[in-house]
Amino acid sequence: MEPEIFDTILFLKNFGLVTGIDASVDAINFCKNKGFKDLIFGTAENIPYPKEFFDLVTAFDILEHLEDDSVVLREMKRLIKPGGLIMI
């Protein structure tokens, strides 16, 4: 079975460059073996990119699994460029 991040990357790469983050080493390795190299291991609560780095930040099938989703929402807001979009 393919990790969900793989399907998300396939969809989003039609619109531009994609950087993925996942807390599963297996999911990261699966995607890298399929040729996607811009992936990092980590959690959505603490993403190692500078403030206002991304034009689009997405969170698909994640917030409902978190104990405190407000931490992730603040992190997404920190990462988005002015005029950028957050897609949930």
Accessible surface in RSA format (square Angstrom, percent):
REM  Atomic radii and reference values for relative SASA: ProtOr
REM  Chains: A
REM  Algorithm: Lee & Richards
REM  Probe-radius: 1.40
REM  Slices: 20
REM RES _ NUM      All-atoms   Total-Side   Main-Chain    Non-polar    All polar
REM                ABS   REL    ABS   REL    ABS   REL    ABS   REL    ABS   REL
RES MET A   1   233.73 121.0 150.42  99.5  83.32 198.4 126.36 107.4 107.37 142.3
RES GLU A   2    79.81  45.8  69.10  52.3  10.71  25.5  23.72  45.9  56.09  45.8
RES PRO A   3    31.15  22.7  19.81  18.1  11.34  41.2  31.02  25.6   0.13   0.8
RES GLU A   4   110.90  63.7 104.63  79.2   6.27  14.9  57.11 110.5  53.79  43.9
RES ILE A   5    21.77  12.4  15.03  11.2   6.74  16.2  19.27  13.9   2.50   6.8
RES PHE A   6    15.92   8.0  15.92   9.9   0.00   0.0  15.92   9.7   0.00   0.0
RES ASP A   7    78.47  55.0  72.66  72.3   5.81  13.7  29.92  70.4  48.54  48.4
RES THR A   8    35.04  24.9  29.59  30.0   5.45  13.0  19.64  26.4  15.40  23.3
RES ILE A   9     6.04   3.4   6.04   4.5   0.00   0.0   6.04   4.4   0.00   0.0
RES LEU A  10    70.23  39.1  65.35  46.8   4.89  12.3  65.63  46.1   4.61  12.4
RES PHE A  11   111.36  55.7 106.59  66.0   4.77  12.4 110.96  67.3   0.40   1.1
RES LEU A  12    22.05  12.3  19.73  14.1   2.32   5.8  19.73  13.9   2.32   6.3
RES LYS A  13   106.08  51.8  88.14  54.1  17.94  42.7  35.31  31.8  70.77  75.4
RES ASN A  14   112.15  77.3  75.96  73.4  36.20  87.2  22.47  54.1  89.68  86.7
RES PHE A  15   148.38  74.2 108.95  67.5  39.44 102.6 117.03  71.0  31.35  89.7
RES GLY A  16    42.18  52.0   0.00   N/A  42.18  52.0  36.17  99.3   6.01  13.5
RES LEU A  17   184.89 103.0 150.87 107.9  34.01  85.5 153.50 107.8  31.38  84.5
RES VAL A  18    30.74  20.2  15.03  13.6  15.70  37.8  18.21  15.8  12.53  34.0
RES THR A  19    56.63  40.3  26.96  27.3  29.67  70.7   5.27   7.1  51.36  77.6
RES GLY A  20     7.33   9.0   0.00   N/A   7.33   9.0   7.33  20.1   0.00   0.0
RES ILE A  21    47.16  26.8  31.10  23.2  16.07  38.7  31.10  22.4  16.07  43.6
RES ASP A  22    36.41  25.5  31.00  30.9   5.41  12.8   6.46  15.2  29.95  29.9
RES ALA A  23    63.80  58.7  42.01  64.8  21.79  49.6  42.58  60.0  21.22  56.2
RES SER A  24    45.37  38.3  39.24  52.4   6.13  14.1  32.94  70.1  12.43  17.4
RES VAL A  25    85.61  56.3  81.04  73.4   4.58  11.0  81.50  70.8   4.12  11.2
RES ASP A  26   115.67  81.0 108.66 108.2   7.01  16.6  31.59  74.3  84.09  83.9
RES ALA A  27     6.45   5.9   5.67   8.7   0.78   1.8   5.85   8.2   0.60   1.6
RES ILE A  28    10.83   6.2  10.83   8.1   0.00   0.0  10.83   7.8   0.00   0.0
RES ASN A  29    72.17  49.8  71.11  68.7   1.06   2.6  18.75  45.1  53.42  51.6
RES PHE A  30    55.28  27.7  50.52  31.3   4.75  12.4  54.41  33.0   0.87   2.5
RES CYS A  31     0.00   0.0   0.00   0.0   0.00   0.0   0.00   0.0   0.00   0.0
RES LYS A  32    74.43  36.3  72.44  44.4   1.99   4.7  28.46  25.6  45.98  49.0
RES ASN A  33   130.61  90.1  94.65  91.5  35.96  86.6  27.78  66.8 102.83  99.4
RES LYS A  34   113.68  55.5  83.86  51.5  29.83  71.0  35.20  31.7  78.48  83.6
RES GLY A  35    49.03  60.5   0.00   N/A  49.03  60.5  26.80  73.5  22.23  49.8
RES PHE A  36    36.61  18.3  33.78  20.9   2.84   7.4  36.61  22.2   0.00   0.0
RES LYS A  37   141.04  68.8 122.96  75.4  18.07  43.0  91.90  82.7  49.14  52.3
RES ASP A  38    89.83  62.9  79.84  79.5   9.99  23.6  15.64  36.8  74.19  74.0
RES LEU A  39     7.69   4.3   0.91   0.6   6.78  17.0   0.91   0.6   6.78  18.2
RES ILE A  40    46.72  26.6  42.87  31.9   3.85   9.3  46.72  33.6   0.00   0.0
RES PHE A  41   124.42  62.2 101.21  62.7  23.21  60.4 101.21  61.4  23.21  66.4
RES GLY A  42    14.84  18.3   0.00   N/A  14.84  18.3  13.75  37.7   1.10   2.5
RES THR A  43    66.44  47.3  61.55  62.4   4.89  11.7  54.04  72.6  12.40  18.7
RES ALA A  44    14.09  13.0   9.16  14.1   4.93  11.2   9.16  12.9   4.93  13.1
RES GLU A  45    64.49  37.0  53.47  40.5  11.01  26.2  29.62  57.3  34.87  28.5
RES ASN A  46   113.39  78.2 105.14 101.6   8.25  19.9  20.75  49.9  92.64  89.5
RES ILE A  47    17.23   9.8  15.21  11.3   2.02   4.9  15.21  11.0   2.02   5.5
RES PRO A  48    93.97  68.5  60.41  55.1  33.57 122.0  74.34  61.4  19.63 122.0
RES TYR A  49    48.95  22.9  41.08  23.4   7.87  20.5  28.23  21.2  20.71  25.5
RES PRO A  50    83.39  60.8  72.27  65.9  11.11  40.4  82.78  68.3   0.61   3.8
RES LYS A  51   142.21  69.4 124.36  76.3  17.84  42.5  68.55  61.7  73.66  78.5
RES GLU A  52    76.57  44.0  65.50  49.6  11.07  26.4  10.29  19.9  66.28  54.1
RES PHE A  53    90.43  45.2  78.08  48.4  12.35  32.1  81.01  49.1   9.42  27.0
RES PHE A  54    37.27  18.6  35.86  22.2   1.41   3.7  37.27  22.6   0.00   0.0
RES ASP A  55    95.61  67.0  87.73  87.3   7.88  18.6  31.52  74.2  64.09  63.9
RES LEU A  56    64.28  35.8  48.27  34.5  16.01  40.2  48.27  33.9  16.01  43.1
RES VAL A  57    14.33   9.4  11.28  10.2   3.06   7.4  14.33  12.5   0.00   0.0
RES THR A  58    40.74  29.0  16.55  16.8  24.19  57.7   2.07   2.8  38.67  58.5
RES ALA A  59    10.32   9.5   3.52   5.4   6.80  15.5   7.88  11.1   2.44   6.5
RES PHE A  60    79.89  40.0  56.95  35.3  22.94  59.7  59.68  36.2  20.21  57.8
RES ASP A  61    72.95  51.1  46.93  46.7  26.02  61.5  22.54  53.0  50.41  50.3
RES ILE A  62    48.83  27.8  47.73  35.6   1.11   2.7  48.41  34.9   0.42   1.1
RES LEU A  63    27.12  15.1  23.49  16.8   3.63   9.1  23.70  16.6   3.42   9.2
RES GLU A  64   121.24  69.6  80.53  60.9  40.71  96.9  66.58 128.8  54.66  44.6
RES HIS A  65   129.24  70.6  94.29  65.5  34.95  89.4  74.30  76.6  54.94  63.9
RES LEU A  66    44.50  24.8  25.56  18.3  18.93  47.6  27.59  19.4  16.91  45.5
RES GLU A  67   188.43 108.2 143.15 108.3  45.28 107.8  63.53 122.9 124.91 102.0
RES ASP A  68    73.11  51.2  65.12  64.8   8.00  18.9  30.10  70.8  43.01  42.9
RES ASP A  69    61.72  43.2  60.14  59.9   1.58   3.7   2.84   6.7  58.88  58.7
RES SER A  70    41.73  35.3  41.25  55.1   0.48   1.1  32.96  70.2   8.77  12.3
RES VAL A  71    48.68  32.0  47.07  42.6   1.61   3.9  47.18  41.0   1.51   4.1
RES VAL A  72     1.46   1.0   1.46   1.3   0.00   0.0   1.46   1.3   0.00   0.0
RES LEU A  73    68.59  38.2  64.09  45.8   4.50  11.3  64.58  45.4   4.00  10.8
RES ARG A  74   146.40  61.5 139.63  71.2   6.77  16.1  74.65 102.0  71.75  43.5
RES GLU A  75    18.38  10.6  15.76  11.9   2.63   6.3   3.40   6.6  14.98  12.2
RES MET A  76     3.37   1.7   3.37   2.2   0.00   0.0   3.28   2.8   0.09   0.1
RES LYS A  77   151.42  73.9 144.51  88.7   6.91  16.4  87.19  78.5  64.24  68.4
RES ARG A  78    80.46  33.8  71.71  36.6   8.75  20.8  59.27  81.0  21.20  12.8
RES LEU A  79     1.28   0.7   1.28   0.9   0.00   0.0   1.28   0.9   0.00   0.0
RES ILE A  80    24.11  13.7  20.38  15.2   3.73   9.0  20.38  14.7   3.73  10.1
RES LYS A  81    79.63  38.8  78.26  48.0   1.37   3.3  36.40  32.8  43.23  46.0
RES PRO A  82   111.71  81.4  78.76  71.8  32.94 119.8  91.51  75.5  20.20 125.6
RES GLY A  83    84.88 104.7   0.00   N/A  84.88 104.7  43.52 119.4  41.37  92.6
RES GLY A  84    26.35  32.5   0.00   N/A  26.35  32.5   6.78  18.6  19.57  43.8
RES LEU A  85   118.31  65.9 116.69  83.5   1.62   4.1 118.31  83.1   0.00   0.0
RES ILE A  86    70.70  40.2  39.55  29.5  31.15  75.1  39.55  28.5  31.15  84.5
RES MET A  87    82.78  42.9  79.57  52.7   3.20   7.6  69.87  59.4  12.91  17.1
RES ILE A  88   114.63  65.2  63.46  47.3  51.18 123.3  72.47  52.2  42.16 114.4
END  Absolute sums over single chains surface
CHAIN  1 A     6068.1       4784.6       1283.5       3570.2       2497.9
END  Absolute sums over all chains
TOTAL          6068.1       4784.6       1283.5       3570.2       2497.9
